Amino acid sequence: MAETNDKVLGENERILIVDDVPRNIDLLKEILTEHYQVQIAKSGALALDIIARTMPDLILLDIMMPDMNGFEVCAKIKANPKTADIPVIFLTAVTDPQHEQKGFDVGCVDFITKPITPLTTLARVSTHLKLAEENLRKKQIIDDRTRELGEALESTVGMLGAVSELNDTDTGVHMWRMADYCAALARAMGWEESQVELLKLAAPMHDTGKVGIPHSILKSPNKLTDDEWVIMRQHTVIGYEILRRGEAPLFKLAAEVALGHHERWDGQGYPSKLKGGEIPQSARIVALADVFDALTMVRPYKKSWTIEESFEHIQQVSGTHFDPELVRTFLSIEDELRDIKEKWDAVD
């Protein structure tokens, strides 16, 4: 069943009868009207139109119809995510195994064999309505648990990001704004949406390793010495060692980003002096988004740059600091980046 959250399950179920033979329709109406709301469609095309508008709770579908047969109608119903959960029972006079197999292959839940009898029809309809209601309840429970887990995971990411900022001057808004920039760039580069969402959660953990860097170095008012820079650069490795312990794909991606987000396209970055395509694209994306956000942020020690100034700087270091292809793509989504900044500036 689909989109039935606004009504009480088991109450006023709607049955759609799809058949081109008037006497079959009349018989089914006589059997069902006392117990259910009944809708009628005399063709597959009309049935699909009714389904799209009213979302029946169960469909009784004749197989042998002109223009569009029952198998074709059922396949279209199941191909649409909004209607895929509506149970379909085929009405048929044919009982051979191949016929039945084809019906189950396209997504039906049962068959009612003609000639139609009241007891069998009511029993099959009642059974599959109850099964559909139970499936909906289970899906709702799964959706609720998934949402709760998602919220818990996002909170965990936020806490890990906050830990990295205890000794730093960034704000929580920076984490999520930068993550939105990463998602926009990854999407523009053709990443699958599931991976975009994963990167959006992984990106805020890129500086997790700063938890292992002394306060005196992170907060130093002076230019760091060579020895202090050696220690500072270890935050990439520390973050990697913390995050790689997680078995979930999210933490594996976050570990990859933590280790590589200070590598440079020309091989002059750290910790491993990786060059060009040796650097994971996830880390290249985070590096670019992180620098852009840092440039456009107000810090205690600097004013914010304008977006135009930031773009100009990024363009200047394309091919040295940043992947040129990422830079071209990043600059091409300026309107989206401005929208993201405007959204988060209203929160900051």
Secondary structure, DSSP 8 states (H G I E B T S, - for coil): --S-TTS-TTSS-EEEEE-S-HHHHHHHHHHHTTTSEEEEESSHHHHHHHHHHH--SEEEEES--SSS-HHHHHHHHHHSTTTTTS-EEEEES---HHHHHHHHHHT--EEEESS--HHHHHHHHHHHHHHHHHHHHHHHHHHHHHHHHHHHHHHHHHHHHHHHHTTSS--HHHHHHHHHHHHHHHHHTT--HHHHHHHHHHGGGTTGGGGGS-HHHHT-SS---HHHHHHHTTHHHHHHHHHTT--SHHHHHHHHHHHHTT--TTS--SSS---GGGS-HHHHHHHHHHHHHHHTS-BTTB----HHHHHHHHHHTBTTTB-HHHHHHHHHTHHHHHHHHHHHHTT-
